[in-house]
Amino acid sequence: MTIWETEIIAVNPHTGKLCTFAGPHVRAFTPGLAQQWCDTNGYGYLKVTGGRIVQEVPCIPGTNKPDWSRAKNYDAELN
């Protein structure tokens, strides 16, 4: 199953300005089904952007350098 990114437009509590924030990832076969899942499970305020998550690479703790040894490849899970 594919992982899709979501976003939410909300007031930033630190600045009081309307901002776009990344939302949680949603697993579904298509972006449309991901949006349908959000809408029917109490997450109707999220918008599925259609961006497919294929890999996440965390940083080495205490740095902003990628830690490739801990990268998670979601495409590999599909095969």
Backbone atoms as SQL, in Angstrom:
CREATE TABLE atoms (id INTEGER PRIMARY KEY, chain TEXT, resi INTEGER, resn TEXT, atom TEXT, x REAL, y REAL, z REAL);
INSERT INTO atoms VALUES
  (1, 'A', 1, 'MET', 'N', 0.847, -1.171, 0.000),
  (2, 'A', 1, 'MET', 'CA', 0.000, 0.000, 0.000),
  (3, 'A', 1, 'MET', 'C', 0.896, 1.238, 0.000),
  (4, 'A', 2, 'THR', 'N', 0.477, 2.245, -0.701),
  (5, 'A', 2, 'THR', 'CA', 1.249, 3.474, -0.855),
  (6, 'A', 2, 'THR', 'C', 1.013, 4.408, 0.331),
  (7, 'A', 3, 'ILE', 'N', 2.012, 5.221, 0.651),
  (8, 'A', 3, 'ILE', 'CA', 1.901, 6.202, 1.722),
  (9, 'A', 3, 'ILE', 'C', 1.817, 7.580, 1.084),
  (10, 'A', 4, 'TRP', 'N', 0.826, 8.375, 1.503),
  (11, 'A', 4, 'TRP', 'CA', 0.571, 9.703, 0.935),
  (12, 'A', 4, 'TRP', 'C', 0.802, 10.772, 1.983),
  (13, 'A', 5, 'GLU', 'N', 1.289, 11.929, 1.536),
  (14, 'A', 5, 'GLU', 'CA', 1.480, 13.040, 2.469),
  (15, 'A', 5, 'GLU', 'C', 0.210, 13.874, 2.542),
  (16, 'A', 6, 'THR', 'N', 0.042, 14.516, 3.692),
  (17, 'A', 6, 'THR', 'CA', -1.108, 15.394, 3.898),
  (18, 'A', 6, 'THR', 'C', -0.609, 16.735, 4.405),
  (19, 'A', 7, 'GLU', 'N', -1.511, 17.713, 4.357),
  (20, 'A', 7, 'GLU', 'CA', -1.198, 19.031, 4.902),
  (21, 'A', 7, 'GLU', 'C', -2.430, 19.607, 5.566),
  (22, 'A', 8, 'ILE', 'N', -2.184, 20.565, 6.434),
  (23, 'A', 8, 'ILE', 'CA', -3.260, 21.265, 7.124),
  (24, 'A', 8, 'ILE', 'C', -2.919, 22.758, 7.119),
  (25, 'A', 9, 'ILE', 'N', -3.927, 23.582, 6.894),
  (26, 'A', 9, 'ILE', 'CA', -3.763, 25.032, 6.985),
  (27, 'A', 9, 'ILE', 'C', -4.382, 25.448, 8.317),
  (28, 'A', 10, 'ALA', 'N', -3.552, 26.039, 9.171),
  (29, 'A', 10, 'ALA', 'CA', -4.008, 26.388, 10.515),
  (30, 'A', 10, 'ALA', 'C', -3.260, 27.626, 11.001),
  (31, 'A', 11, 'VAL', 'N', -3.751, 28.182, 12.089),
  (32, 'A', 11, 'VAL', 'CA', -3.108, 29.349, 12.700),
  (33, 'A', 11, 'VAL', 'C', -1.882, 28.883, 13.474),
  (34, 'A', 12, 'ASN', 'N', -0.755, 29.499, 13.182),
  (35, 'A', 12, 'ASN', 'CA', 0.472, 29.216, 13.908),
  (36, 'A', 12, 'ASN', 'C', 0.334, 29.812, 15.309),
  (37, 'A', 13, 'PRO', 'N', 0.428, 28.992, 16.355),
  (38, 'A', 13, 'PRO', 'CA', 0.220, 29.513, 17.705),
  (39, 'A', 13, 'PRO', 'C', 1.310, 30.477, 18.159),
  (40, 'A', 14, 'HIS', 'N', 2.453, 30.481, 17.501),
  (41, 'A', 14, 'HIS', 'CA', 3.554, 31.363, 17.889),
  (42, 'A', 14, 'HIS', 'C', 3.470, 32.732, 17.219),
  (43, 'A', 15, 'THR', 'N', 2.925, 32.758, 15.991),
  (44, 'A', 15, 'THR', 'CA', 2.883, 34.016, 15.246),
  (45, 'A', 15, 'THR', 'C', 1.473, 34.550, 15.041),
  (46, 'A', 16, 'GLY', 'N', 0.465, 33.696, 15.198),
  (47, 'A', 16, 'GLY', 'CA', -0.912, 34.099, 14.946),
  (48, 'A', 16, 'GLY', 'C', -1.258, 34.166, 13.470),
  (49, 'A', 17, 'LYS', 'N', -0.316, 33.781, 12.599),
  (50, 'A', 17, 'LYS', 'CA', -0.556, 33.826, 11.154),
  (51, 'A', 17, 'LYS', 'C', -1.036, 32.472, 10.645),
  (52, 'A', 18, 'LEU', 'N', -1.791, 32.511, 9.552),
  (53, 'A', 18, 'LEU', 'CA', -2.268, 31.302, 8.899),
  (54, 'A', 18, 'LEU', 'C', -1.096, 30.670, 8.145),
  (55, 'A', 19, 'CYS', 'N', -0.832, 29.402, 8.427),
  (56, 'A', 19, 'CYS', 'CA', 0.311, 28.707, 7.833),
  (57, 'A', 19, 'CYS', 'C', -0.108, 27.326, 7.347),
  (58, 'A', 20, 'THR', 'N', 0.697, 26.766, 6.479),
  (59, 'A', 20, 'THR', 'CA', 0.503, 25.395, 6.018),
  (60, 'A', 20, 'THR', 'C', 1.501, 24.505, 6.743),
  (61, 'A', 21, 'PHE', 'N', 0.986, 23.438, 7.343),
  (62, 'A', 21, 'PHE', 'CA', 1.807, 22.495, 8.088),
  (63, 'A', 21, 'PHE', 'C', 1.694, 21.116, 7.461),
  (64, 'A', 22, 'ALA', 'N', 2.741, 20.318, 7.585),
  (65, 'A', 22, 'ALA', 'CA', 2.684, 18.923, 7.158),
  (66, 'A', 22, 'ALA', 'C', 1.794, 18.159, 8.121),
  (67, 'A', 23, 'GLY', 'N', 0.999, 17.267, 7.582),
  (68, 'A', 23, 'GLY', 'CA', 0.143, 16.426, 8.397),
  (69, 'A', 23, 'GLY', 'C', 0.689, 15.012, 8.455),
  (70, 'A', 24, 'PRO', 'N', -0.054, 14.118, 9.072),
  (71, 'A', 24, 'PRO', 'CA', 0.400, 12.732, 9.160),
  (72, 'A', 24, 'PRO', 'C', 0.353, 12.042, 7.803),
  (73, 'A', 25, 'HIS', 'N', 1.121, 10.988, 7.681),
  (74, 'A', 25, 'HIS', 'CA', 1.097, 10.184, 6.467),
  (75, 'A', 25, 'HIS', 'C', -0.100, 9.240, 6.517),
  (76, 'A', 26, 'VAL', 'N', -0.690, 8.984, 5.347),
  (77, 'A', 26, 'VAL', 'CA', -1.868, 8.120, 5.265),
  (78, 'A', 26, 'VAL', 'C', -1.572, 6.999, 4.277),
  (79, 'A', 27, 'ARG', 'N', -1.874, 5.766, 4.681),
  (80, 'A', 27, 'ARG', 'CA', -1.689, 4.614, 3.793),
  (81, 'A', 27, 'ARG', 'C', -2.983, 4.345, 3.036),
  (82, 'A', 28, 'ALA', 'N', -2.878, 4.271, 1.714),
  (83, 'A', 28, 'ALA', 'CA', -4.028, 3.961, 0.856),
  (84, 'A', 28, 'ALA', 'C', -3.498, 3.631, -0.533),
  (85, 'A', 29, 'PHE', 'N', -4.345, 3.039, -1.360),
  (86, 'A', 29, 'PHE', 'CA', -3.913, 2.668, -2.707),
  (87, 'A', 29, 'PHE', 'C', -3.820, 3.862, -3.655),
  (88, 'A', 30, 'THR', 'N', -4.659, 4.879, -3.446),
  (89, 'A', 30, 'THR', 'CA', -4.665, 6.061, -4.315),
  (90, 'A', 30, 'THR', 'C', -4.813, 7.306, -3.450),
  (91, 'A', 31, 'PRO', 'N', -4.460, 8.484, -3.992),
  (92, 'A', 31, 'PRO', 'CA', -4.666, 9.703, -3.209),
  (93, 'A', 31, 'PRO', 'C', -6.143, 9.941, -2.902),
  (94, 'A', 32, 'GLY', 'N', -7.017, 9.566, -3.823),
  (95, 'A', 32, 'GLY', 'CA', -8.454, 9.734, -3.593),
  (96, 'A', 32, 'GLY', 'C', -8.944, 8.892, -2.428),
  (97, 'A', 33, 'LEU', 'N', -8.461, 7.658, -2.344),
  (98, 'A', 33, 'LEU', 'CA', -8.844, 6.804, -1.215),
  (99, 'A', 33, 'LEU', 'C', -8.228, 7.296, 0.088),
  (100, 'A', 34, 'ALA', 'N', -7.043, 7.886, 0.006),
  (101, 'A', 34, 'ALA', 'CA', -6.427, 8.462, 1.201),
  (102, 'A', 34, 'ALA', 'C', -7.273, 9.630, 1.711),
  (103, 'A', 35, 'GLN', 'N', -7.749, 10.489, 0.800),
  (104, 'A', 35, 'GLN', 'CA', -8.594, 11.612, 1.202),
  (105, 'A', 35, 'GLN', 'C', -9.917, 11.117, 1.772),
  (106, 'A', 36, 'GLN', 'N', -10.468, 10.074, 1.150),
  (107, 'A', 36, 'GLN', 'CA', -11.724, 9.497, 1.645),
  (108, 'A', 36, 'GLN', 'C', -11.534, 8.952, 3.063),
  (109, 'A', 37, 'TRP', 'N', -10.397, 8.307, 3.315),
  (110, 'A', 37, 'TRP', 'CA', -10.117, 7.798, 4.656),
  (111, 'A', 37, 'TRP', 'C', -10.063, 8.952, 5.653),
  (112, 'A', 38, 'CYS', 'N', -9.369, 10.036, 5.294),
  (113, 'A', 38, 'CYS', 'CA', -9.287, 11.208, 6.175),
  (114, 'A', 38, 'CYS', 'C', -10.676, 11.757, 6.475),
  (115, 'A', 39, 'ASP', 'N', -11.493, 11.907, 5.426),
  (116, 'A', 39, 'ASP', 'CA', -12.812, 12.509, 5.562),
  (117, 'A', 39, 'ASP', 'C', -13.758, 11.679, 6.425),
  (118, 'A', 40, 'THR', 'N', -13.588, 10.358, 6.441),
  (119, 'A', 40, 'THR', 'CA', -14.511, 9.492, 7.177),
  (120, 'A', 40, 'THR', 'C', -13.967, 9.026, 8.526),
  (121, 'A', 41, 'ASN', 'N', -12.752, 9.450, 8.883),
  (122, 'A', 41, 'ASN', 'CA', -12.155, 9.004, 10.137),
  (123, 'A', 41, 'ASN', 'C', -11.746, 10.153, 11.052),
  (124, 'A', 42, 'GLY', 'N', -12.446, 11.280, 10.921),
  (125, 'A', 42, 'GLY', 'CA', -12.202, 12.398, 11.831),
  (126, 'A', 42, 'GLY', 'C', -11.030, 13.278, 11.471),
  (127, 'A', 43, 'TYR', 'N', -10.515, 13.135, 10.244),
  (128, 'A', 43, 'TYR', 'CA', -9.403, 13.954, 9.792),
  (129, 'A', 43, 'TYR', 'C', -9.783, 14.768, 8.556),
  (130, 'A', 44, 'GLY', 'N', -11.018, 15.186, 8.486),
  (131, 'A', 44, 'GLY', 'CA', -11.506, 15.933, 7.334),
  (132, 'A', 44, 'GLY', 'C', -10.818, 17.273, 7.129),
  (133, 'A', 45, 'TYR', 'N', -10.114, 17.751, 8.135),
  (134, 'A', 45, 'TYR', 'CA', -9.374, 19.015, 8.023),
  (135, 'A', 45, 'TYR', 'C', -8.052, 18.828, 7.278),
  (136, 'A', 46, 'LEU', 'N', -7.656, 17.577, 7.014),
  (137, 'A', 46, 'LEU', 'CA', -6.423, 17.311, 6.274),
  (138, 'A', 46, 'LEU', 'C', -6.698, 17.288, 4.778),
  (139, 'A', 47, 'LYS', 'N', -5.711, 17.711, 4.008),
  (140, 'A', 47, 'LYS', 'CA', -5.787, 17.636, 2.553),
  (141, 'A', 47, 'LYS', 'C', -4.666, 16.711, 2.083),
  (142, 'A', 48, 'VAL', 'N', -5.032, 15.672, 1.341),
  (143, 'A', 48, 'VAL', 'CA', -4.028, 14.803, 0.744),
  (144, 'A', 48, 'VAL', 'C', -3.467, 15.547, -0.456),
  (145, 'A', 49, 'THR', 'N', -2.171, 15.787, -0.440),
  (146, 'A', 49, 'THR', 'CA', -1.567, 16.613, -1.480),
  (147, 'A', 49, 'THR', 'C', -1.226, 15.833, -2.733),
  (148, 'A', 50, 'GLY', 'N', -1.321, 14.528, -2.680),
  (149, 'A', 50, 'GLY', 'CA', -0.978, 13.716, -3.843),
  (150, 'A', 50, 'GLY', 'C', 0.485, 13.347, -3.875),
  (151, 'A', 51, 'GLY', 'N', 1.245, 13.866, -2.898),
  (152, 'A', 51, 'GLY', 'CA', 2.665, 13.517, -2.827),
  (153, 'A', 51, 'GLY', 'C', 2.835, 12.127, -2.243),
  (154, 'A', 52, 'ARG', 'N', 3.498, 11.269, -2.980),
  (155, 'A', 52, 'ARG', 'CA', 3.735, 9.896, -2.559),
  (156, 'A', 52, 'ARG', 'C', 5.032, 9.841, -1.765),
  (157, 'A', 53, 'ILE', 'N', 4.997, 9.261, -0.577),
  (158, 'A', 53, 'ILE', 'CA', 6.188, 9.112, 0.248),
  (159, 'A', 53, 'ILE', 'C', 6.903, 7.838, -0.209),
  (160, 'A', 54, 'VAL', 'N', 8.126, 7.978, -0.696),
  (161, 'A', 54, 'VAL', 'CA', 8.862, 6.806, -1.159),
  (162, 'A', 54, 'VAL', 'C', 10.016, 6.450, -0.236),
  (163, 'A', 55, 'GLN', 'N', 10.529, 7.433, 0.520),
  (164, 'A', 55, 'GLN', 'CA', 11.631, 7.154, 1.419),
  (165, 'A', 55, 'GLN', 'C', 11.722, 8.235, 2.492),
  (166, 'A', 56, 'GLU', 'N', 12.120, 7.821, 3.684),
  (167, 'A', 56, 'GLU', 'CA', 12.411, 8.756, 4.764),
  (168, 'A', 56, 'GLU', 'C', 13.843, 8.523, 5.227),
  (169, 'A', 57, 'VAL', 'N', 14.583, 9.606, 5.375),
  (170, 'A', 57, 'VAL', 'CA', 15.972, 9.512, 5.810),
  (171, 'A', 57, 'VAL', 'C', 16.112, 10.368, 7.069),
  (172, 'A', 58, 'PRO', 'N', 16.288, 9.740, 8.229),
  (173, 'A', 58, 'PRO', 'CA', 16.456, 10.528, 9.451),
  (174, 'A', 58, 'PRO', 'C', 17.845, 11.158, 9.504),
  (175, 'A', 59, 'CYS', 'N', 17.996, 12.105, 10.391),
  (176, 'A', 59, 'CYS', 'CA', 19.294, 12.752, 10.581),
  (177, 'A', 59, 'CYS', 'C', 20.089, 12.013, 11.657),
  (178, 'A', 60, 'ILE', 'N', 21.402, 12.131, 11.571),
  (179, 'A', 60, 'ILE', 'CA', 22.270, 11.649, 12.634),
  (180, 'A', 60, 'ILE', 'C', 21.937, 12.495, 13.867),
  (181, 'A', 61, 'PRO', 'N', 21.673, 11.867, 15.015),
  (182, 'A', 61, 'PRO', 'CA', 21.275, 12.626, 16.201),
  (183, 'A', 61, 'PRO', 'C', 22.222, 13.795, 16.495),
  (184, 'A', 62, 'GLY', 'N', 21.623, 14.955, 16.738),
  (185, 'A', 62, 'GLY', 'CA', 22.382, 16.152, 17.067),
  (186, 'A', 62, 'GLY', 'C', 22.951, 16.890, 15.870),
  (187, 'A', 63, 'THR', 'N', 22.622, 16.430, 14.657),
  (188, 'A', 63, 'THR', 'CA', 23.135, 17.081, 13.448),
  (189, 'A', 63, 'THR', 'C', 21.996, 17.246, 12.443),
  (190, 'A', 64, 'ASN', 'N', 22.323, 17.866, 11.325),
  (191, 'A', 64, 'ASN', 'CA', 21.365, 17.927, 10.221),
  (192, 'A', 64, 'ASN', 'C', 21.877, 17.114, 9.031),
  (193, 'A', 65, 'LYS', 'N', 22.745, 16.137, 9.326),
  (194, 'A', 65, 'LYS', 'CA', 23.308, 15.275, 8.285),
  (195, 'A', 65, 'LYS', 'C', 22.482, 13.996, 8.171),
  (196, 'A', 66, 'PRO', 'N', 22.236, 13.530, 6.944),
  (197, 'A', 66, 'PRO', 'CA', 21.430, 12.329, 6.774),
  (198, 'A', 66, 'PRO', 'C', 22.135, 11.088, 7.313),
  (199, 'A', 67, 'ASP', 'N', 21.342, 10.226, 7.921),
  (200, 'A', 67, 'ASP', 'CA', 21.839, 8.936, 8.414),
  (201, 'A', 67, 'ASP', 'C', 21.311, 7.859, 7.474),
  (202, 'A', 68, 'TRP', 'N', 22.034, 7.635, 6.394),
  (203, 'A', 68, 'TRP', 'CA', 21.576, 6.711, 5.351),
  (204, 'A', 68, 'TRP', 'C', 21.424, 5.291, 5.857),
  (205, 'A', 69, 'SER', 'N', 22.142, 4.937, 6.917),
  (206, 'A', 69, 'SER', 'CA', 22.033, 3.569, 7.435),
  (207, 'A', 69, 'SER', 'C', 20.665, 3.310, 8.057),
  (208, 'A', 70, 'ARG', 'N', 19.955, 4.359, 8.428),
  (209, 'A', 70, 'ARG', 'CA', 18.618, 4.198, 9.012),
  (210, 'A', 70, 'ARG', 'C', 17.509, 4.638, 8.064),
  (211, 'A', 71, 'ALA', 'N', 17.826, 4.823, 6.780),
  (212, 'A', 71, 'ALA', 'CA', 16.818, 5.224, 5.796),
  (213, 'A', 71, 'ALA', 'C', 15.779, 4.135, 5.654),
  (214, 'A', 72, 'LYS', 'N', 14.534, 4.551, 5.475),
  (215, 'A', 72, 'LYS', 'CA', 13.437, 3.606, 5.291),
  (216, 'A', 72, 'LYS', 'C', 12.881, 3.787, 3.893),
  (217, 'A', 73, 'ASN', 'N', 13.005, 2.764, 3.067),
  (218, 'A', 73, 'ASN', 'CA', 12.563, 2.806, 1.687),
  (219, 'A', 73, 'ASN', 'C', 11.194, 2.138, 1.582),
  (220, 'A', 74, 'TYR', 'N', 10.151, 2.914, 1.390),
  (221, 'A', 74, 'TYR', 'CA', 8.797, 2.369, 1.327),
  (222, 'A', 74, 'TYR', 'C', 8.525, 1.655, 0.010),
  (223, 'A', 75, 'ASP', 'N', 9.192, 2.043, -1.070),
  (224, 'A', 75, 'ASP', 'CA', 9.024, 1.342, -2.344),
  (225, 'A', 75, 'ASP', 'C', 9.481, -0.096, -2.232),
  (226, 'A', 76, 'ALA', 'N', 10.528, -0.347, -1.458),
  (227, 'A', 76, 'ALA', 'CA', 11.036, -1.703, -1.284),
  (228, 'A', 76, 'ALA', 'C', 10.003, -2.584, -0.570),
  (229, 'A', 77, 'GLU', 'N', 9.172, -1.980, 0.286),
  (230, 'A', 77, 'GLU', 'CA', 8.132, -2.733, 0.993),
  (231, 'A', 77, 'GLU', 'C', 7.032, -3.195, 0.052),
  (232, 'A', 78, 'LEU', 'N', 6.857, -2.478, -1.073),
  (233, 'A', 78, 'LEU', 'CA', 5.797, -2.836, -2.026),
  (234, 'A', 78, 'LEU', 'C', 6.156, -4.054, -2.846),
  (235, 'A', 79, 'ASN', 'N', 7.439, -4.311, -3.019),
  (236, 'A', 79, 'ASN', 'CA', 7.882, -5.423, -3.877),
  (237, 'A', 79, 'ASN', 'C', 8.041, -6.704, -3.121);
